[in-house]
Amino acid sequence: MTELPLIGEAVAVAANPRLAGAKIGVVTFPGTLDDRDAARAVRLAGGTAVELWHGDTELGDVDAVVIPGGFSYGDYLRAGAIARFAPLMSKIIDAANSDAKLPVLGICNGFQILTESHLLPGSMIKNDHLKFLCRDQVLRVENNTTAWTLDYEAGQEITIPLKNQDGQYIADEKTLDALEAEGRVAFRYVGFNPNGSRRDIAGITNAAGNVVGLMPHPEHATEPGFGPESLDGIGGSDTDGLGFFTSVLTKIVGGDK
Amino acid sequence: MTTETTKKFNIDTVENAAKTPDTELPWAELGLKRNEFDEIVKVLGRRPTGAELAMYSVMWSEHCSYKSSKNHLRQFGEKVTPEMKKDMLVGIGENAGVTNLGDGWAVTFKIESHNSPSFVEPYQGAATGIGGIVRDIISMGARPVAVMDPLRFGAIDHPDTARVMHGAVAGIGGYGNSLGLPNIGGEMVFDSVYQGNPLVNALAVGVMRHEDIRLANASGKGNKVVLFGARTGGDGIGGASVLASESFDDTKPSKRPAVQVGDPFAEKVLIECCLELFKGSLVEGIQDLGAAGISCATSELASNGDGGMQVELTSVLLRDPTLTPGEILMSESQERMMAVVTPENVEAFQAVMDKWAVEYSWLGEVTDTGRLIITWEGEVIVDVDPRTVAHDGPVYDRPYARPEWQDAVQGDTFTGSVQDAGRPAAPAELAKAVTELVASPNMCSKSWITNQYDRYVGGNTAMAFPDDAGVVRVDEETGLGVALATDANGRYTYLDPYHGAQLALAEAYRNVATAGAIPMAVSDCLNFGSPEDPDVMWQLAEAIRGLSDACQVLGIPVTGGNVSLYNQTGTTPIHPSPVVAVLGKLDDVARRTPSGWREDGQAIYLLGTTAAELDGSEWANMRGHLGGQPPKVDLDAERALGEILINASRDGMIDSAHDLSEGGLAAALVESSLRYGVGARIALQDVMDRDGVDLFTALFSESQGRAVVGVPRSEEVRFTDMCTARGFAHTRIGVVDAASGQLEINGVDALSLDALREAHEGTLPKYFG
């Protein structure tokens, strides 16, 4: 990652016509909250964000998809339980499982939707302390070979915001063992487990590495002046999350920025 | 609705009312006074129908009509100078005021109370407080961009405080977090005066382009009136149950208590769908439904328009089909909006509703009769001049007088009092006192609360708690943004309502300037006891007079707000608590000034002078004393300080700034150190010599018009030259020390930042888990 000023003015990554040609869809459900933030993160990384609507029946020509955070349809039943049945979700599931292996990133509610859709194993339940928690969270990048983590070093520690009420990752022991054995734990909480997640798991990937889900919010750590360093200022930078978006753009354009 | 349901009602039509003048009506049970009922009869020229009585009773309530405060609130308008009007696009009277930000941008903000519901049912009370204020902002055509919550609870160790605190904080979080609005600040005060009357105030701010400003009026004959959003249910119907004589059916669902239940998902969808309506210019007028529900929306829209309105009440979509007409008119079900749409836009309007799966029903249309006519299956049940409902309610000149006890209270100064015995002086005592101060209920870290709120969503939050003001970017291209702060000090206002209210304004103004923003507008939430008590009425009158005078001196107008009265238990009122919100503008939020220092070796300056002002202070409060005179107000000095802070920020002369208020310099030094975990070495001898105060007073006095700033070495000459040129007192009191991990103050035992943090952050978890 390049060194960035504390309170910056310019876009973090210089415009690159090749990257700008890459289209990343950002899904909006009724109740989605971080969609504009995710779209901004895509732009800051140099790509082109495309709005997708939950009721759409076609994915269009997007090269990757971000399912952002929020409370889809209010999440009064169980987080993500209704969203998985959205017309657009069946297209995303098919594309993620196809030979083309569409890169899909689920953030917070997006992660919950991906587990409900069975694109990723396990599930999220209420935080062990039973409260909504917003804090800057240190994560270790355990797997830097996924479509969304290529630009990180293996074992790199990053600080990005976490904010949720139902963030406790759970799965049966067999599944957890398999995830560990296959290197599919993508991110782990470091220093403090904010919600009681099993084995400090903050995010996971599917076997192919194209579908990644995590509870913390990389899109809120992509712009100088508006991330953890500026808002809370104890550790971390403002742009530790930008790597998610540069990674997938690099992947889409074939490794050549 | 089906005729099967409506058959259950004995509909009291206008025709029937004219024929049966002697029918007894439950006006007293609905909260009306005899003279008010007589006035209604006079206005109508006959007795009101049950439905009309319901409308008048809610619209003429204190909450909706401001009948006790109106005569005093006028001053906010009367004292507006041309300077104050310069940037005001919409003033008091609409759902929220609108201020010009430049570049075609406008900002709207407002603060409101949701006090008593939050005591009865803290979660829903606080949640729907957010919902209501956010709908006010949408009604102006704006996209809401942030919320703030000033909170005042009873004693921290009282068993009931935990119930209210947990519920209110979870409610604000549960509702606000689901709307995608960052919570960027607020206040938290514990005081036993709020035990039975907690104050849960909510502020929302929204932004729009000038051309998107919408007003609540129904104009254009033939335009359609539509109600959309959530269905209407039995919630929030207080006194309406006494109208149950309208019903023959005693198997109805029981009435919900006066507290409404919120559905944040419905509100979030409502926000997005309204913004889409505005974008397509699909509505002519719009009004949210809050207190007094359909009664308020129809009468306000109609009376602000140029004609009248005709509405068929059976078209309202109901959650509870057994509701009577009066109940439907009074229901305070949340997440509803009413709009006026031209016939040619009806189809496009419906398409937006369908996209967002929002329910709607067409209730009627705008007429040119000047009357608000509401029918029930075609039979007229309301036929009124809408102005008499919405605007021409009763106005009272409540008697008020300076309380007899006021002199005694003001004469009881802290210095030399019993509680002042053993004032700390030795280095170890002072260190202990500083630690005790920053761990005290009112001065401790609020992160236990604010960590339950989303401060990141939207990606435009440039500053939030614990900095002095919340800062939100408005324009991503230019960095244009707004800063907001809310403040009140009930103890100061109790000691002197006129100056106490001014001190609240001065602090909010200072906080906004400290962030580097130019103060532009004020919104106030006046929380007081019963206006029928002359003592309280005097406090209210004095506070309004003080606030309006101070706005004039500072050159910023009040653009909206609300009054919350009857905050008292038995005959004991709360401290008069005018919560004042100030909004400021930053041309580029990148230039905002955070409250903590970071860079080793930077010079630390104290701006302003310190007097022995401990009356009403946090220190006196911790010692159980309340008496004397609040700190002196000097609005010209506040303005001068503000200009220094704003210029220094704009020209890059300071890297940090923190205002001095409750807890004085001691609190500010600790907070600036803990902000980024960077210590400092401080020596106050120059301040003590110049101002003639001892070390304890230098640390704990709450003299106003002061701030501490961190100045880069390279800017020191330029900065001090500016202060000198402006004749503003400034003293170099120390340097930032990044390596020590300590706050060292000459004459005070060194304070380790770890220990200070533990004390500062440990208090709320200790009481609330």
Interface residues (C-beta under 8 A of the other chain):
Chain A: I7 G8 E9 P30 G31 L33 D34 R36 D37 R40 A41 G69 G70 F71 Y73 G74 D75 Y76 K131 F132 L133 C134 R135 P161 K163 Q165 H217 E219 H220 E223 G225 F226 S230 L231 G233 I234
Chain B: A170 G173 G174 N177 S178 L179 G180 D263 P264 F265 A266 K268 V269 E272 W356 A357 T450 N451 Q452 Y453 D454 R455 Y456 V457 G458 G459 N460 T461 A462 M463 A464 R473 E476 G479 V589 A590 P594 G596 R598 R675 Y676 G677
